[in-house]
Amino acid sequence: MTNANPVIVVIEDDPAIRLFLRTGLGAHGFKVFEADRGKQGIIEAGIRKPDIVILDLGLPDMDGVDVIKTIRGWSVMPIIILSARSTEQYKVDALDAGADDYLTKPFSLGELLARIRVALRHSVGSPAQEQSGIFTTGSLKIDLLKRQVVVGDSEVHLTPIQYRLLSVLIKNAGKVLTHQYILKEVWGPSYRDNSHYLRIYMSQLRQKLETDPTQPQYLLTESGVGYRLKV
Ligand code: CA
């Protein structure tokens, strides 16, 4: 990370959560600015030019998804959303509007820091793995230049679509991706609603890459939302 003290703007109306974030993130060297309303949050995001925005979706003055759309009108700064458990579709809408990731309340500081690390890495641009052309996680090793996939000591053959699906996940490693996003990237815009394609191919990939496909270690399901490649 190039910036010694990354700046975070927190947009959240719950004072207890703001206190938790201010204290926890402050202790880890982040400079935290706060807003308790959407409109004020957008202004803070504009003035502070933060490295990350943490946004509660349930705000009193405006829809969290509209906050994302407004910020996305002029910035690609990473946005991590906070949301209540029972709102899967809302999370999907927020991710499709341009949010980078989400956490479901209640969450731990450890989980949040992990999400922040992933978001900062993506925003910095080309991770070391991309430069070397080799992606590794656990016993998986993918050579993106040779299009070679190795699990443990054995090379695994993937079909072109399976490989494309895996490379979309690698390009966004650690980030949650919605079903629609993956369908669009792998199959094209007209396949957005063909979730069953994705289920079938994800299951094939798991058969080939996971030790136990029923208990995936790498290709994780984000219930009701999409998938995430664990890093
Ligand atoms: Ca709220």
Residues whose N, C-alpha, C, O or C-beta is under 5 A from the ligand:
A	BS01	CA	D13 D14 D56 G58 L59
